[in-house]
Amino acid sequence: MPASGWMNDPCAPGYDPETGSYTVSFQWNPNGPDWGDICWGTAVSEDRCHWSVLEMPTLRRDTPYDGEGVFTGCLIPSIDEADTVMTVAYTSVSSLPIHHTLSHVRGLESLSLAQSLDSGKTWTKLQANPVLPCEPAGLDVTGWRDPFVARWPSMADILRLDGNKTMFGIISGGLRDLTPTTFVYAIDADDFTNWRYVGPLVDVGLNKRLSRWSGDLGRNWEVTNFMSLKDEYDPSITRDFLVMGTEGCQPAHDLVIASNSRPSGPTRPERGQLWMSGTLQQTDCFSNPVEMTYDFGGHLDHECLYAANSFFDPQAQKQVV
C-alpha cells in the first residue's frame, strides 16, 4: 500500500536482471481516497513477498495526451539480457469519462511508452508519444486500453513471422454490440514504437456463458494477458491462455431468476476475473487473419479480485499473476 490515497490495478509487474529485483506499479491517486487523478506508484522487492513502496509517483499525468490519467500497462520484456533500459507501455488518457456503455471518442485513449535507466525509480516518456494515438480506423469500440506485451511463439508461427524479431501486444476492449475482445498488434522487437495492427483476437458474442464453469464473458474486456503454458505431465503439449477482466456481465440475481438455480460463479455484479484456453487458427479474412477459439475456461477468482496482471519470471521460470 502507498502511504495514502486510492490505489487499484497492478501495472507493469516484472523482473529487473540489472538489480536482481522485482518491480510492480499500480494505479494511484496520491491526492485523495477516491478514484481519480490517476498516476503510477511503484514498489520494489527482492523476493516478491516483501515490498518497498516508493514515496513519490513514478509516472505522472503531465502531458496533453495523458493529462486525465496514466492508466494500466505492462513492462515490455527486454530481448537482450544485457539491456539496462526498462520500457513500459501504458494507456494515456486525454479526456474522461470512459466507460463501455458510453460512445467511445477516438483519441480519448492512446498508447504511450516510457523508459527508465535506473531500474524503475524514474521514468522518461518518449518523444514519439503517443505511439498509437487511437484505436484502428473503422472500428466502433467499447474500450481500447491496458496493453500487454510479450513474446508469443504460437502467434508468430500462425502469422509466419520471425519470433526472434517480433513481439506481440494486445489492447483490451470490445466491438460494440458484437463481442468483447482484445486487439492484437505485431511489434518490432528492435523498435518498441513500431506497432502493426493485426486484428481482433476473439469473437465470443455478448454475455456468453459457454459452460457452467466459464462465467459471463461480458461485453468489454480489461487488462487481458496472454500466455503459453506447458502441460506439467507432458511438456510436449503447449496451450495458449488468456486472463481477462470482464465488464458488462449480467448480475447474478438476474441469472438466478431466469434459470431458477444459482449460477456457478461469484456474486459480484457486472465484472468478473476469468481465464480461457483457446486454439489459434488462421482465417481467410484480411482484416482479421488470426483468431482464438474458446476451448475451455473458468473463474480465476470467485470473489472480487479484478484487473489481474502477470509476467514471466525468469528466476522461477513460471508465469506469475
KANORBEL-V9800 format. One record per pair of residues at least 24 apart in sequence whose ideal C-beta (glycine too) atoms are under 8 Angstrom apart, sorted by the first residue. I is the first residue (numbers start at 1). J is the second residue. D is the distance in Angstrom with one decimal. If there is no record, write none. Layout:
i/j/d
I/J/D
I/J/D
This chain:
i/j/d
1/53/7.0
2/26/7.9
2/28/5.8
2/30/6.9
2/41/5.0
2/53/5.6
3/53/7.4
3/55/6.7
4/30/6.8
4/33/7.9
5/29/4.9
5/30/4.6
5/31/6.6
5/32/6.2
5/33/6.5
6/32/6.7
6/33/5.7
6/34/5.7
6/35/5.5
6/36/7.5
7/41/6.7
8/35/6.9
8/307/6.8
9/71/7.8
9/72/4.5
9/146/7.9
9/223/6.5
9/307/4.2
9/309/7.1
10/307/7.0
10/308/7.5
10/309/4.6
11/40/5.9
11/72/5.2
11/73/5.4
11/74/7.4
11/88/7.7
11/90/7.0
11/309/6.7
12/40/7.8
12/73/5.7
12/74/5.4
12/75/4.1
12/88/4.7
12/90/7.6
12/309/7.8
13/75/6.8
13/309/5.7
13/310/6.9
13/311/4.6
13/320/7.2
14/75/3.6
14/77/7.2
14/86/7.7
14/311/4.8
15/311/7.1
15/313/5.8
15/314/5.9
15/315/6.4
16/86/6.6
16/119/5.0
16/120/6.7
17/81/5.9
17/314/7.3
18/84/5.1
18/119/5.8
19/119/4.8
20/46/6.9
21/45/6.5
21/46/5.3
21/119/6.9
22/46/7.3
22/47/7.9
22/48/5.4
22/313/7.9
23/75/7.4
23/86/8.0
23/119/7.3
23/120/4.5
24/51/7.7
25/58/6.5
25/59/7.3
25/88/7.6
25/120/7.8
27/70/7.9
27/71/6.9
27/72/6.4
28/57/6.4
30/57/6.1
37/61/7.2
37/69/7.9
38/69/4.2
38/70/6.1
38/71/6.4
38/93/7.9
39/69/7.9
39/70/5.2
40/70/5.5
40/90/7.5
42/120/5.8
42/121/7.8
44/119/7.8
44/120/7.0
48/313/7.9
48/320/7.2
54/121/6.9
58/120/6.8
58/121/7.2
58/122/6.9
58/123/5.6
59/88/7.7
59/90/6.9
59/114/6.0
59/123/5.4
59/125/7.9
61/93/7.9
63/92/7.6
63/125/6.6
63/129/7.3
64/94/6.5
65/92/4.7
65/94/5.5
65/110/5.6
65/112/6.4
65/129/6.2
65/130/4.9
65/133/7.9
66/90/7.9
66/92/3.6
66/93/6.2
66/94/7.0
66/110/8.0
66/112/6.3
67/93/8.0
67/94/6.1
68/93/4.6
68/94/5.9
68/95/5.7
68/96/5.0
69/93/3.9
69/96/7.1
71/109/7.6
71/145/5.7
71/146/7.1
72/145/6.8
72/146/4.4
72/222/7.6
72/223/5.7
72/307/6.8
72/309/7.4
73/146/7.0
73/147/5.5
74/147/5.8
74/148/4.8
74/149/5.5
74/309/7.1
74/311/7.7
75/311/6.6
76/113/7.9
76/149/4.7
76/167/7.3
76/192/5.8
77/149/7.3
77/150/6.0
77/151/7.0
77/167/7.6
77/311/7.7
77/312/7.1
79/164/8.0
79/167/7.6
79/189/4.9
79/190/7.6
84/117/6.7
85/115/5.5
85/116/7.3
85/117/6.2
86/115/6.6
86/116/4.5
86/117/8.0
86/119/6.9
86/120/5.8
87/113/6.0
87/114/7.3
87/115/5.1
87/116/8.0
87/192/5.6
88/113/6.9
88/114/5.3
88/115/7.8
88/116/7.8
88/123/7.2
89/113/5.6
89/147/4.3
89/149/5.9
89/169/6.9
89/192/7.6
90/114/7.1
90/147/7.0
91/145/4.0
91/146/6.1
91/147/6.8
92/129/6.9
92/130/5.4
98/143/7.1
98/145/7.8
100/142/4.0
100/143/5.5
100/174/6.5
100/219/6.0
100/220/3.6
100/247/5.3
100/248/5.6
101/248/7.5
104/135/7.6
104/140/7.3
104/141/5.1
104/142/6.4
104/143/6.9
104/144/7.1
104/176/7.7
106/134/4.5
106/135/6.7
107/133/5.8
107/134/4.4
108/134/8.0
109/134/7.6
109/135/7.5
109/143/7.4
109/144/5.1
109/145/5.1
110/134/6.2
111/147/5.9
111/171/6.9
111/195/7.2
113/192/6.1
113/193/6.6
126/193/6.8
128/193/4.9
131/192/7.9
131/193/4.6
131/195/6.5
132/185/7.9
132/195/5.7
135/171/7.8
135/173/7.4
135/183/7.3
136/183/7.1
136/197/5.0
139/175/6.6
140/175/6.8
140/176/4.4
140/177/8.0
141/173/4.9
141/174/6.5
141/175/6.5
141/176/6.7
142/173/5.8
142/174/3.9
142/175/7.3
142/176/5.3
142/180/7.5
142/219/6.4
142/220/4.3
142/248/7.9
143/172/6.7
143/173/3.8
143/174/6.2
143/220/5.0
143/221/7.7
143/222/6.9
143/247/7.7
144/171/5.6
144/172/7.8
144/173/4.5
144/183/6.9
145/171/6.6
145/172/6.2
145/173/6.8
145/222/6.9
146/171/6.9
146/172/4.7
146/222/5.4
146/223/4.5
146/224/7.0
146/307/8.0
147/171/5.3
148/172/8.0
148/223/7.5
148/224/6.4
148/225/5.0
148/226/6.8
148/309/7.7
149/187/6.5
150/226/6.9
150/227/7.4
150/312/6.8
152/226/6.2
152/228/6.9
153/228/6.7
154/228/5.8
154/238/7.1
154/240/5.7
154/280/5.5
155/184/7.4
155/280/6.2
155/290/6.9
158/280/5.1
158/281/7.3
158/282/5.9
158/290/5.0
159/186/7.0
159/198/7.0
159/289/6.7
159/290/6.2
161/186/6.3
164/189/7.2
165/189/5.2
165/190/7.1
168/226/7.5
169/195/6.2
170/201/6.6
170/224/5.7
170/226/6.1
172/220/7.9
172/221/4.5
172/222/5.1
172/223/6.3
172/224/4.3
172/244/6.9
172/245/7.8
173/220/6.2
173/221/6.6
174/219/5.9
174/220/4.1
174/221/6.4
175/200/6.4
177/206/7.4
178/203/7.3
178/205/7.7
178/206/7.3
179/203/4.9
179/204/5.6
179/205/5.5
179/206/6.5
180/204/7.0
180/206/7.7
180/217/6.1
180/218/5.3
180/219/5.7
180/220/5.2
180/221/4.5
180/244/7.9
180/246/6.6
180/247/7.5
180/248/7.6
181/221/6.6
182/221/5.8
182/224/4.2
182/226/8.0
182/242/7.2
182/244/7.2
184/290/7.2
198/289/6.5
198/290/6.6
199/285/7.7
199/287/5.9
199/288/3.8
199/289/6.1
199/290/6.9
199/291/7.8
200/288/6.0
200/291/7.7
201/242/7.9
201/290/7.6
201/291/6.5
201/292/5.2
202/242/7.6
202/278/7.1
202/291/6.5
202/292/5.1
202/293/8.0
202/294/7.0
203/291/6.6
204/294/5.7
206/248/8.0
207/248/7.2
207/249/6.9
207/250/5.5
209/263/7.6
210/294/5.5
210/297/7.2
211/296/7.0
211/297/7.6
212/263/7.9
212/264/5.2
213/264/6.1
213/296/7.8
213/297/7.3
213/298/4.5
213/299/7.5
214/274/7.3
214/276/7.4
214/294/7.9
214/296/7.7
214/297/4.9
214/298/6.3
215/246/7.0
215/249/7.7
215/265/5.0
215/272/5.0
215/274/4.7
215/297/7.4
215/298/6.8
215/299/5.2
216/246/6.5
216/249/4.0
216/250/5.6
216/255/8.0
216/265/7.4
216/272/6.1
217/246/5.6
217/274/6.9
218/246/3.4
218/247/5.2
218/248/4.7
218/249/4.7
218/271/7.6
218/272/6.7
219/247/6.4
219/248/3.2
219/249/8.0
220/246/7.8
220/247/4.2
220/248/5.4
221/245/6.6
221/246/6.1
221/247/7.1
222/247/6.1
222/307/6.3
223/307/4.6
223/308/6.7
223/309/5.9
225/308/7.5
225/309/6.6
225/310/4.8
225/321/7.7
227/310/6.7
227/312/7.5
227/319/4.9
229/319/6.6
239/277/5.1
240/277/6.7
240/278/6.1
240/279/7.3
240/280/5.9
240/292/6.8
241/275/6.1
241/276/6.9
241/277/5.1
241/278/7.8
242/275/6.7
242/276/5.2
242/277/8.0
242/278/7.0
242/292/7.2
243/273/7.9
243/274/7.6
243/275/4.8
243/300/6.0
243/308/5.8
243/310/6.5
243/321/6.6
244/273/8.0
244/274/5.9
244/275/7.4
244/276/7.6
245/271/6.5
245/272/7.4
245/273/5.8
245/274/7.9
245/306/5.2
245/307/5.2
245/308/7.2
246/271/6.5
246/272/4.5
246/273/7.7
246/274/5.5
247/271/5.7
265/299/5.8
265/302/6.7
266/299/6.7
266/301/7.4
266/302/4.8
266/303/5.7
266/304/7.3
268/303/7.0
268/304/5.1
271/306/5.6
272/299/6.8
272/306/7.9
273/299/6.8
273/300/4.7
273/301/4.6
273/305/4.9
273/306/5.3
273/307/7.8
273/308/5.8
274/298/7.0
274/299/5.9
274/300/6.2
275/299/7.8
275/300/4.9
